[in-house]
Amino acid sequence: MSMRKTLISAFIMASVTGSALMLTGCSGGPSDSEVSEAFKAGFEREMKPLAALSKMTGVAPPELVDVNNLGCAERKPSGYVCDVEIEMKSRGTVQKSVHKLDFVKGSDGWVIQG
């Protein structure tokens, strides 16, 4: 699933809270802060095009409240898959959803792949 589809899915599925599989911790995978930073960077990148639409419609874009890494497992041949809880605020309502995201380590740190 592409990063854009994952973020859009997070917005659409914000009203649905799934139960996450608690995966075993991983020594070489992304830390909680690295998962949060990678998601926030992708979120900001994806939200930029929506800023103009928000101004035209008068509807505030979704706001990222919090990102929590629930656990990661190594993915072969490289990278990690992590269960990530995303808390969003949209139209005055704060909701949480859980997504499986693929992370790979790039030259600038961990990034979401897809």
C-alpha positions in Angstrom: 0.0 0.0 0.0 1.4 3.4 -0.9 2.2 6.0 1.7 -0.6 8.2 0.3 -3.2 5.4 0.5 -2.0 4.6 4.0 -2.5 8.2 5.2 -5.9 8.5 3.4 -6.9 5.2 5.0 -5.9 6.6 8.4 -8.2 9.6 7.8 -11.1 7.4 6.6 -10.6 4.8 9.3 -10.1 7.2 12.1 -13.5 6.2 13.5 -12.5 2.6 13.7 -10.2 1.4 16.4 -8.7 -1.9 15.6 -6.9 -4.3 17.9 -3.2 -4.5 17.1 -1.1 -7.6 17.2 1.5 -7.0 19.7 4.7 -8.1 17.9 7.9 -8.9 19.6 10.3 -6.0 20.1 13.1 -5.7 17.6 16.7 -4.7 18.4 17.6 -3.4 15.0 14.3 -1.8 14.1 13.0 1.8 14.4 12.6 3.2 17.9 9.3 4.7 19.0 10.6 8.2 18.3 11.9 7.2 14.8 8.5 5.7 13.9 6.7 8.9 15.1 9.2 11.1 13.2 8.9 9.1 10.0 5.1 9.1 10.1 4.9 12.9 10.9 7.3 13.7 8.0 5.1 11.7 5.6 1.9 13.2 7.0 3.2 16.7 6.5 4.3 15.9 3.0 0.9 14.4 2.1 -1.0 17.3 3.7 0.7 20.1 1.7 -1.5 19.6 -1.4 -4.6 19.6 0.7 -3.9 23.0 2.3 -5.2 24.9 -0.8 -8.3 22.7 -0.9 -8.9 23.4 2.8 -8.8 27.1 2.1 -11.2 26.8 -0.7 -13.7 24.7 1.1 -13.3 26.2 4.6 -13.0 22.7 6.0 -10.0 22.3 8.3 -7.7 19.5 7.3 -7.2 16.5 9.7 -4.7 17.2 12.5 -2.2 14.6 13.6 -2.5 14.4 17.4 -0.2 11.5 18.3 1.7 8.5 16.8 2.5 5.4 18.9 4.6 2.4 17.9 2.9 -0.7 19.2 5.5 -3.1 18.1 7.7 -4.1 15.1 8.9 -7.3 13.5 11.7 -7.8 11.0 10.5 -8.1 7.4 12.6 -10.2 5.0 14.6 -9.3 2.9 14.9 -5.9 4.6 13.1 -3.5 6.9 10.5 -3.9 9.5 6.7 -4.0 9.7 5.3 -2.0 12.6 1.8 -1.7 14.1 1.3 2.0 14.5 -1.5 3.7 16.4 -2.5 7.0 14.8 -4.5 9.6 16.7 -6.2 12.2 14.5 -8.4 15.2 15.1 -11.0 15.9 12.3 -14.0 18.2 12.6 -13.5 18.5 16.3 -13.4 14.8 17.0 -10.3 12.9 18.1 -10.1 9.3 17.0 -7.5 6.5 16.9 -6.8 3.8 14.4 -4.1 1.2 14.0 -2.2 0.5 10.8 0.6 -1.9 9.7 3.4 0.2 8.1 6.6 -0.9 6.4 9.8 0.9 7.5 13.2 0.8 5.8 16.3 2.6 6.9 17.4 5.2 4.3 20.3 7.6 4.2 18.3 10.1 6.3 17.0 7.6 8.8 13.8 5.5 8.9 11.1 6.1 6.3 7.8 4.5 5.5 8.0 2.4 2.4 5.1 2.0 0.0 
